[in-house]
């Protein structure tokens, strides 16, 4: 590649990056500031819930079968109410599915 073609490629890349940056800023401009603050603040909760679920090895314990929170709490020696709230939060973020009251199943991520 000669110097002129390289210069054009660099300019084209710079324009594409500026356009990509502009696209990324659109949600910040459209979303009202109070709602954006709530999103930023709740990001910690979501990451913390995922961390706790991984630390407790919930997905390994549940496996592919449907389990009730009471049986899961007994197996893991946890408070049933607290485990139910944790699993409900995980279900709201799409990491597990809630079939019935207090019956949960992990989602399959094999196709990702």
Backbone torsions as a table, in degrees:
resi	resn	phi	psi	omega
1	UNK	NA	124.9	-179.3
2	UNK	-79.7	173.2	-173.2
3	UNK	-62.2	-38.4	-178.2
4	UNK	-66.2	-44.5	179.0
5	UNK	-64.4	-38.1	178.6
6	UNK	-64.3	-40.6	179.1
7	UNK	-63.2	-41.6	178.1
8	UNK	-65.7	-39.6	179.3
9	UNK	-64.5	-39.1	179.0
10	UNK	-66.0	-42.9	177.9
11	UNK	-63.1	-43.8	-180.0
12	UNK	-62.7	-42.1	178.3
13	UNK	-62.7	-43.1	178.5
14	UNK	-60.9	-42.1	178.0
15	UNK	-64.7	-42.0	179.1
16	UNK	-63.2	-39.6	179.8
17	UNK	-68.2	-38.9	176.7
18	UNK	-64.9	-40.2	177.5
19	UNK	-64.7	-43.0	178.7
20	UNK	-62.6	-40.7	177.9
21	UNK	-63.6	-41.7	178.1
22	UNK	-61.7	-43.5	178.6
23	UNK	-62.0	-38.7	-179.4
24	UNK	-68.3	-25.0	-178.4
25	UNK	-83.6	-13.6	-178.1
26	UNK	-58.2	-48.8	179.9
27	UNK	-59.2	-35.1	179.3
28	UNK	-66.9	-32.7	-179.8
29	UNK	-78.8	-30.9	-175.9
30	UNK	-85.1	-35.8	-176.9
31	UNK	-75.4	131.3	178.3
32	UNK	-63.5	143.7	-177.2
33	UNK	-54.3	-42.0	179.1
34	UNK	-62.6	-39.7	178.8
35	UNK	-67.5	-37.9	178.1
36	UNK	-62.9	-40.1	177.7
37	UNK	-63.1	-40.1	177.4
38	UNK	-64.1	-41.3	178.0
39	UNK	-61.6	-45.6	-179.5
40	UNK	-64.5	-43.1	-179.3
41	UNK	-67.3	-36.1	-178.5
42	UNK	-80.2	-12.9	177.5
43	UNK	-60.4	-34.0	177.7
44	UNK	-64.3	-43.0	-179.0
45	UNK	-61.5	-43.9	-177.5
46	UNK	-63.6	-44.0	179.5
47	UNK	-67.9	-35.7	179.9
48	UNK	-68.1	-40.9	177.9
49	UNK	-63.1	-43.3	178.4
50	UNK	-63.7	-41.0	178.1
51	UNK	-61.6	-46.1	-178.6
52	UNK	-65.0	-41.3	177.3
53	UNK	-61.2	-39.5	178.4
54	UNK	-71.0	-40.6	-179.7
55	UNK	-63.6	-37.6	178.2
56	UNK	-79.9	-7.3	-178.4
57	UNK	56.7	46.6	-178.3
58	UNK	-64.5	-42.3	-178.3
59	UNK	-63.3	-38.9	177.6
60	UNK	-65.7	-39.6	-177.8
61	UNK	-70.8	-40.0	-179.5
62	UNK	-75.1	-44.5	-178.7
63	UNK	68.6	-143.8	-179.4
64	UNK	-93.5	-5.0	-177.2
65	UNK	-95.6	161.9	177.5
66	UNK	-84.1	132.6	-179.4
67	UNK	-129.2	146.5	175.0
68	UNK	-85.2	153.3	-179.6
69	UNK	-67.4	-28.3	179.6
70	UNK	-67.8	-43.3	178.5
71	UNK	-69.3	-36.4	178.2
72	UNK	-67.6	-39.9	178.9
73	UNK	-65.0	-39.2	178.4
74	UNK	-66.2	-42.5	-179.8
75	UNK	-63.5	-44.1	-177.1
76	UNK	-89.5	-3.3	-178.6
77	UNK	57.2	54.4	-179.9
78	UNK	-122.6	164.0	174.7
79	UNK	-71.0	127.4	-175.8
80	UNK	-63.0	-41.8	178.9
81	UNK	-61.6	-46.0	-178.8
82	UNK	-66.0	-40.2	178.1
83	UNK	-65.1	-40.3	178.5
84	UNK	-61.0	-43.0	179.0
85	UNK	-65.1	-40.4	177.8
86	UNK	-62.9	-46.5	-179.3
87	UNK	-68.1	-34.6	177.0
88	UNK	-65.1	-39.3	177.0
89	UNK	-66.6	-42.1	176.8
90	UNK	-62.0	-38.1	178.5
91	UNK	-67.0	-36.4	180.0
92	UNK	-67.6	-24.1	178.1
93	UNK	-94.8	-1.1	175.2
94	UNK	91.3	9.8	-179.8
95	UNK	-85.2	-19.3	175.2
96	UNK	-147.0	171.4	178.5
97	UNK	-120.8	144.0	-179.7
98	UNK	-105.5	112.9	-177.1
99	UNK	-86.8	-54.2	-179.8
100	UNK	-130.1	-179.7	174.2
101	UNK	-61.4	120.5	177.0
102	UNK	66.6	18.1	172.9
103	UNK	-116.2	122.6	-174.1
104	UNK	-128.8	155.2	178.1
105	UNK	-143.7	141.5	178.7
106	UNK	-75.2	153.1	177.2
107	UNK	-86.4	149.9	178.5
108	UNK	-88.7	123.5	179.0
109	UNK	-114.1	28.2	-178.2
110	UNK	-72.1	-25.9	-176.8
111	UNK	-88.3	2.1	-178.4
112	UNK	-81.8	NA	NA
